[in-house]
């Protein structure tokens, strides 16, 4: 009843229908991804402690929060195990310490761009001060900092996020540097 020629035509038609269907699904998935992307606002600040000198006024709270202007951060998807995933963009904060990026729902990480380079290059960039008032911890401290994500967040209904670099007196947000010089009077 079914000859070989009809079966071959049927098989070829079935394969073409399958290819067209899969292509349509993949295009639809792409459009869904784009349409689900929304503006996400990221606000980055520096938390500045009181570092001596005249006593602060009673109405001054510390740490003082200052916008981190021109802060560049690489935006990555977060893998399920917490490791850095695919890079999806970069932000640079404005004069208010804010940046806007289009993202879809999911978990993300922010990394200093220098942490995407080799450890040797990172160490050279974060250890530039050669002064008797400053000392650096061992390589293990710098390597731990190199591997640690700067900030993590999850986009869902929430579309605004605030993060702060915790600064220390005279060393900034560098966790592996200590200051042993004179303090202000």
N, C-alpha and C positions, 0 to 999 in steps of 0.2 A: 504494500500500500504506500509506504513512504519510501521514495527512492533516495539514493545517496545525494543527488544534486539538491533536492528540496531541503534536506537536513543541513547541508553546508550553507545554503542561503539563509536558513533560519538561524543558524549559529552566528553567522556574520552580522545579521540584523540585531541579534541579541547583544553581541559585543558592542556594536555602535550605540545602541540604546543605553547600555551600561556606562560607556565612556561619556556620553552627553549628560546623563544623569549625575555622574560624579563631578563633572565640570561645573554643572549648574549649582550643585551643593557647595563646592569649594568657593565659587564666586559669591554665593549667598552668605557663607561664613565670613568672607572678607568684608562684605558690606555691613554685616551685623557688628563686626569688630569696630569698624570706623564709626558707625552710627552710635555705638555705645560709649565712645570716647567722650569725655567731658573735661572742661577746664578744672584743673586742680591747682589750688593756691598753696604755695609753700613759703613760710615765713621763717627766716633764719636770723637768730640774734646772737650777740656775744653777752654772756653774763659776766659783768665786771665787778670784782670784789673791791672793797676799800683797802688801799695799799699804803696806809700810813699818811703822814702829813697831818694837817689840821683834822681834828675830830669831825666826823660828819654831823650835819645838822639833824636834830631829832626827827624831822619830817622826811629825811632821806632814807630810803630803803636800799639795802644791799643784799644780794648783788644787784647792780643797776643793769637793766636790760637795754642794750644799744643795738640798732639794726646792723647786721653784717652786710655791708655794701660790697657789691661785685664779688660775692661768694660764688665760685663755680663748683658745681657738684654734678657728678655723673649719676644718671638715674638707671637703675637695673631692676629687672624682675627678681623677686626672691624665690629661690628654689624651696621645695618642701622641707629640705633638711636645714634651711637657714643660710645656705651658702649663696654666693653671688651668682645670679643668673644672667640672662641675655641683657645687653645694654639696650635701652629703649629711648634714650635721649640725654640731654644735658640742660641744666638750668644755670642761669647767672642772675643773682639777686639785684634788684634796683636800689635806688637811694633809700627806700623804706625797708630794705631787707627782704623784699618779696619777689617771687617768681611765679609764673603761671605756665603750666604744661598740660597738654591733653593726654589723659590716661584713661584706660578702662578699669573696671573693678578688678582688684587683685592686690597682692602683697608686693611691696617695692622696697628698695634700699637706695640710700644716697651714699656715694663714695667720693672722697677727694680725688680729683683726676690723677694726682701723683701716686695714689695707691694702685693705679692700673699699670704702672710702670714696674720695672724690676725692683727688687728689694734694695739693691745697691744704689740705683738712681733715687729711690725714695729716701734712703738714709742720707744721701748727699744733700737733697733738697731740705730736709727737716733738721739738719745739723749744721747750719752755715756759720753760727756764731763761734768764733775762736777767741775767747776772752777769759781772763782768770776769774771773773765774777760768775761765769756760767759753767756748768758741768753736765754731761749727758750720762744717762744710765747705760748699762751694757746693751749689746746688740739684741738680747732677748726681749727687753722692754720695747725697743723700737720695732722689732719684728712682730710682737704681739699687737702693737698699735697699727702696724701695716696691715695685718690680717683682719682687724676689727672693723665692722661696718660703722659708718659715722651715724646714720640715722635709719630707722625702719618705720614704715607706716603701711596701713591697709586702706585702700580706696573702696568704699561702698557707698552708703548714703552720705557719709562724711566726705567733704571735698576741700576742706581747709586744714592745714597742719602747721604747727609751730614747733621749732626746734631751737635749742640753744647750745652753743659751745661754752662749756664751763671753763672760764679763764682763771688762772692763778696770778698772783702778783709777780710781775717782771718776766714771766715765762709764757704768758698767754695760755692757749689751749694745748700746749705741748706737754704731754704727760710724762715724758722721759727726760726733761731738763729741770735742773735746779739752779736757783740763784743764791749766791753767797756774798754778794756785794753789800755796800752800804744801803741802809733804808732812809727814806726821807725823814726829816725831823718832825 
